[in-house]
Structures are given as structure tokens and as C-alpha cells.
């Protein structure tokens, strides 16, 4: 960017390399909470070339800089509300997080924006420049059209029914085992019985 001061034009630049890291879920279930994160962080590289150092002035000498992020999407609940701003000191990372959820299944297409807001140290008018725009697609699905609460209730009922069926089978198995044991004892002949007098 350019800054005019005392009849001179200064070309300002951020004297550091940075990268944007965006992470989001490709899919989610209705009623569940997912997270989207956006980071703008310095990249450690070799020292700046002498040409860059001599031709440009560090923008931090004339401005305070803030990073502003927005996630724009229809049909999805987003927290915190847009836009979100964070101070961005030189050499430090900024990170934004959004909690997202929806009550309806289907595809949702949104857009993540990252802008830099330049606040002049002399109190003059601020300016803002978008530096990153990315479309984000999220597909929301459900289990038989049920939301999270109903899915958990249905799962609990299924577990209880399974326990009842298993318990009934176990009772039947124990009854059959006891019946077979009683039948075997009743059918034993006297010769099958041991005389306790022979045991020392």
C-alpha cells in the first residue's frame, strides 16, 4: 500500500511472510456442533532480501493492524456472530473459531473472508483490504430424518430391548440347564452312587 506524507510517497509492506490455514468439516449431523477454524500465522523463512528491505517501509511503523474474519452462510447457526476482529501484532498469529450447527439436512455453501484493517497511528481514517476469500461446502445429514436428541432416545430404546431379549434367553437357558441336571440325577442307578464309607 502507499502512504503520502510531506509530499513523499512511501510504499508500505508487511515485512514478514504469512500463511492462511482454514479447517472445516466436510459433513456434519443435524443437531451436532462442529467447528471451523481460520489461522493467519507467520511463516519462518530466510531473511528478507536487501531489495525488499530498502524499497519498502514496514507498515507497522505507521499503522496498527487488525485482522477481521467472517463466515457467511445461509441455514446454519454460526457463533460468534460476524464479523470477528483480532489485533494482529507483528510476528504473532491470529486465530478465529466458529461453532456451527443446523437443524436441517442438506448441502450448505458458505464463504470465509479474511481482511486486514489498517488503523493509522496519526488518527486519520482507517482502511480495510480483503486478502483471503474461500468457498466452504458442508453437507448436513441425519439418521432417518431424526435430530440428535431423537437419535439418542432411539438408541437407548434399542439397547433396552436388546437387554430384555438377552435376559429372556438367559432365563430360558438356565431353566433348561436346571431341568437337564435334575433329570440326570433322577435317572442315576444305585451302582452309579458312591459309598461314602469307601472315601478316606
C-alpha positions in Angstrom: 0.0 0.0 0.0 1.1 3.6 -0.5 1.2 6.4 2.1 1.6 10.0 1.2 3.5 12.1 3.8 5.1 15.6 3.4 4.9 15.4 -0.4 6.6 12.0 -0.5 5.1 8.7 -1.4 6.1 5.8 0.8 5.4 2.2 -0.2 4.5 0.2 2.8 4.7 -3.6 3.2 4.4 -6.2 5.9 8.0 -7.3 6.4 7.0 -10.9 7.1 5.6 -13.9 5.2 2.3 -15.3 6.5 0.0 -18.1 5.5 -3.7 -18.8 5.9 -4.8 -22.1 7.4 -8.5 -22.9 7.1 -10.1 -26.1 8.5 -13.7 -27.1 8.3 -15.8 -30.3 8.4 -17.0 -31.7 5.1 -20.0 -33.2 6.7 -21.9 -33.0 10.0 -25.1 -34.4 11.6 -28.1 -32.2 12.3 -28.2 -31.1 15.9 -24.5 -31.6 16.4 -21.9 -28.8 16.9 -18.9 -28.6 14.6 -16.0 -26.1 14.5 -14.4 -24.1 11.7 -11.0 -22.5 12.3 -9.1 -19.9 10.4 -5.5 -19.0 11.3 -3.3 -16.3 9.9 0.2 -17.1 11.0 3.8 -16.1 10.3 6.0 -18.4 8.2 9.6 -18.6 9.3 11.8 -18.1 6.2 15.2 -16.8 5.4 15.9 -13.1 6.0 14.3 -10.6 3.6 16.2 -9.7 0.5 18.1 -6.4 0.7 15.9 -5.0 -2.2 12.7 -5.6 -0.2 14.2 -4.0 2.9 15.4 -0.9 1.0 12.5 -0.4 -1.3 9.7 -0.7 1.2 8.9 0.6 4.7 7.4 -1.6 7.4 3.6 -0.9 7.6 3.7 -1.4 11.4 5.7 1.9 11.6 2.6 3.8 10.5 -0.4 1.6 11.4 -2.0 -0.7 13.9 -3.3 -3.7 12.1 -6.4 -5.8 12.9 -7.5 -9.0 11.2 -11.2 -9.3 10.5 -12.9 -12.6 9.6 -16.4 -13.5 8.6 -18.2 -16.8 7.7 -21.2 -16.1 5.6 -23.7 -19.0 5.1 -27.5 -19.4 5.0 -29.3 -22.0 7.0 -26.5 -22.7 9.5 -26.3 -21.3 13.0 -22.9 -19.5 13.5 -21.3 -18.5 16.8 -19.8 -16.0 17.4 -21.7 -13.6 15.2 -19.9 -11.9 12.2 -17.6 -10.1 11.8 -14.9 -11.0 14.3 -11.8 -8.9 14.8 -8.5 -9.5 16.4 -5.4 -7.3 16.9 -2.5 -8.6 14.9 0.8 -7.5 16.3 3.9 -8.1 14.2 5.2 -11.6 14.2 2.2 -13.1 16.1 -0.6 -15.4 14.8 -4.3 -14.7 14.9 -6.9 -17.4 15.0 -10.7 -17.4 14.5 -13.1 -20.1 15.5 -16.8 -20.6 14.7 -19.2 -23.1 16.2 -21.7 -24.2 13.6 -24.8 -26.3 13.7 -28.0 -26.9 11.8 -31.5 -28.5 12.3 -32.0 -29.4 8.6 -30.2 -32.0 6.4 -28.8 -30.9 3.1 -25.8 -29.1 1.4 -24.8 -25.7 2.6 -22.4 -23.4 0.7 -20.7 -20.6 2.6 -17.8 -18.2 2.2 -15.0 -17.4 4.6 -13.5 -13.9 4.4 -10.3 -12.6 5.9 -9.5 -8.9 5.7 -6.8 -6.6 7.2 -7.9 -3.4 8.8 -5.3 -0.7 8.9 -5.6 1.9 11.7 -3.3 4.9 11.1 -1.2 5.9 14.1 -1.9 9.6 13.3 -5.6 9.1 13.9 -6.7 9.5 10.2 -9.3 7.4 8.5 -8.9 3.6 8.7 -8.9 1.4 5.6 -9.7 -2.3 5.1 -8.4 -4.7 2.4 -9.7 -8.3 1.8 -6.8 -10.7 1.4 -8.4 -14.2 1.5 -11.8 -15.4 0.2 -12.7 -19.1 0.2 -15.9 -21.0 -0.5 -16.7 -23.7 2.0 -19.1 -26.6 1.4 -20.7 -28.5 4.3 -23.2 -31.4 3.9 -25.5 -32.0 6.9 -27.1 -35.4 7.2 -29.4 -37.2 9.6 -30.3 -40.7 10.8 -33.7 -41.5 9.2 -34.6 -37.8 9.4 -34.1 -37.7 13.2 -32.3 -35.0 15.1 -29.6 -35.7 17.6 -31.9 -36.0 20.7 -34.3 -38.3 18.9 -31.4 -40.4 17.7 -30.1 -40.9 21.2 -33.5 -41.8 22.5 -34.0 -44.3 19.8 -30.5 -45.8 20.5 -31.4 -46.0 24.2 -34.7 -47.8 23.5 -32.8 -50.3 21.2 -30.3 -51.0 24.0 -33.1 -51.7 26.5 -34.9 -54.0 24.0 -31.7 -55.9 23.4 -31.1 -56.3 27.1 -34.7 -57.7 27.6 -34.2 -60.2 24.8 -30.9 -61.4 26.1 -32.2 -61.6 29.6 -35.2 -63.7 28.4 -32.9 -66.0 26.5 -30.6 -66.4 29.6 -33.6 -67.3 31.8 -34.7 -69.9 29.3 -31.2 -71.4 29.1 -30.9 -71.6 32.9 -34.3 -73.3 33.1 -33.3 -75.9 30.5 -29.9 -76.5 32.3 -31.6 -77.0 35.7 -34.2 -79.3 34.1 -31.5 -81.4 32.4 -29.5 -81.6 35.7 -32.5 -82.7 37.7 -33.3 -85.4 35.1 -29.8 -86.8 35.2 -29.8 -87.0 39.0 -33.2 -88.8 39.0 -32.0 -91.4 36.4 -28.8 -92.4 38.2 -28.7 -96.1 39.3 -27.6 -97.2 42.8 -24.4 -98.5 41.2 -23.6 -95.0 40.0 -23.7 -93.7 43.5 -20.5 -93.7 45.6 -20.5 -95.2 49.1 -19.1 -92.5 51.4 -17.6 -95.3 53.6 -15.1 -96.1 50.9 -13.8 -92.5 51.0 -10.9 -91.9 53.4 
